[in-house]
Amino acid sequence: MRWPAPWRDATQLSNSRLVLTAEQVRALGEELLAVVNRYEQGQAPAGTPGTARVVVHTDVFLTGEPSEGPPGS
């Protein structure tokens, strides 16, 4: 099935590599979850005209060993 242009244009795929503290990683994960939860709470019932089921996939994970020493070193 080929989705209509408005649906194709609305989707996205993103990948970012960040350098963060443990606290920033925690805050980022909490903020992402809060956004998804807001949309989950306001979603239309299944089958509502003009809607489609979507999947939101979020991952926040380490890709290397944490640096030692004070921030910025």
C-alpha positions in Angstrom: 0.0 0.0 0.0 1.3 3.5 -0.8 0.2 6.0 1.8 -1.2 9.4 0.6 1.3 12.3 0.5 0.0 14.0 3.7 0.7 10.8 5.6 4.1 10.2 4.0 5.1 13.8 4.7 4.0 13.6 8.3 6.3 10.7 9.2 10.0 10.9 10.2 13.0 9.0 11.1 15.7 10.7 13.2 19.1 9.6 14.7 21.2 11.9 16.9 24.5 11.3 18.7 24.9 13.5 21.8 27.4 13.9 24.6 25.5 14.2 27.8 25.8 13.8 31.6 23.9 11.0 33.3 21.4 13.5 34.6 20.9 14.9 31.1 20.3 11.4 29.7 17.7 10.8 32.5 16.0 14.1 31.7 16.0 13.4 28.0 14.3 10.0 28.5 11.8 11.5 30.8 10.9 14.3 28.4 10.5 12.0 25.5 8.3 9.7 27.5 6.2 12.6 28.7 5.6 13.8 25.1 4.5 10.3 24.0 2.3 10.0 27.1 0.6 13.3 26.2 -0.3 12.0 22.8 -1.4 8.7 24.2 -3.8 10.3 26.6 -5.3 12.5 23.8 -5.5 9.8 21.1 -8.7 9.2 19.2 -10.5 5.9 19.5 -9.3 3.2 17.1 -11.1 3.4 13.8 -11.8 7.1 14.0 -12.0 8.4 10.4 -8.8 10.3 9.4 -6.6 8.4 11.8 -4.0 5.7 11.5 -2.1 3.5 14.0 1.5 4.7 14.4 4.5 3.3 16.3 6.8 5.7 18.2 10.1 4.1 18.9 12.5 5.8 21.4 15.9 4.6 22.6 18.3 6.5 24.8 21.3 4.4 25.5 25.1 4.6 25.9 27.3 3.9 22.9 30.7 3.9 24.7 32.3 4.1 28.1 31.6 7.3 30.2 34.5 9.7 30.3 36.5 10.0 33.5 37.3 13.4 35.2 35.5 16.7 35.5 33.1 17.8 32.8 34.8 19.3 29.8 38.0 17.4 30.3 
